[in-house]
Amino acid sequence: MATPLAFTAHSAHSTAAVRAAFADEQYWKDRIEAVGGPNARIDSISITGEQVRVEMVQAIPASELPAQLTAVRPGDLIIPRTETWNGSGGTVEARVEGAPATVNGTLSVTDNGGGSTFVVDASIEVKIPLFGKKIEAAVQQHLTELLEREAEFTDTWLASH
C-alpha cells in the first residue's frame, strides 16, 4: 500500500501571479538552481499557452538517507520528476532511478482571498519487501521538505519579479 504525500502551502501572491511564474522559463531555471539539490538540472521545459511541462532531475544525497535504504540501494537517490500544469491544475510524476519507487499525484493552485493556496495530493510507492515502507517514509520526508523550500522560493521569486 502506498504512502500518501499531502502538502499545502499558502502564498500572499494570487493564483494568476503563481501561474505567470510557472509560465516563465527563467522561474524554473532559478528554482532548480536555488533548491534543486546536488547535481539538479532541468531536462526540458515546454510552455504552450496554458500548458507547462517541466522535466527535471533532483537527488537526495546518500548522507541524508536512512541506513536501511543505503544498505539496499547505495548512493544518492536520483529522482527524475515531471510537473505538468494546465491552468491552475496539474500532475506530478517522479521515480527513483535504479529502484522500484514512484510518486504520482495532482497539483493545484487556487485563490484563497488574500493570495493563493498550493496543494500536492500524491502517493509514494516503493515495491521492496520489508523495507518499502521505511523507504517511502524517507522519500515522503525529503519531498515534503523540498516542496516547502520550493514554495518559499516561489514567494521570494514573485516578490522580486
C-alpha positions, 0 to 999 in steps of 0.5 A: 500500500502506498504512502500518501504525500499531502502538502499545502502551502499558502502564498500572499501572491494570487493564483494568476501571479503563481501561474505567470511564474510557472509560465516563465522559463527563467522561474524554473531555471532559478528554482532548480538552481536555488533548491534543486539539490546536488547535481539538479538540472532541468531536462526540458521545459515546454510552455504552450499557452496554458500548458507547462511541462517541466522535466527535471532531475533532483537527488537526495544525497546518500548522507541524508538517507536512512541506513536501511535504504543505503544498505539496499540501494547505495548512493544518492537517490536520483529522482527524475520528476515531471510537473505538468500544469494546465491552468491552475491544475496539474500532475506530478510524476517522479521515480527513483532511478535504479529502484522500484519507487514512484510518486504520482499525484495532482497539483493545484493552485487556487485563490484563497482571498488574500493570495493563493493556496498550493496543494500536492495530493500524491502517493509514494510507492516503493515495491521492496519487501520489508523495507518499502515502507521505511523507504517511502517514509524517507522519500515522503520526508525529503519531498515534503521538505523540498516542496516547502523550500520550493514554495518559499522560493516561489514567494521570494521569486514573485516578490522580486519579479 
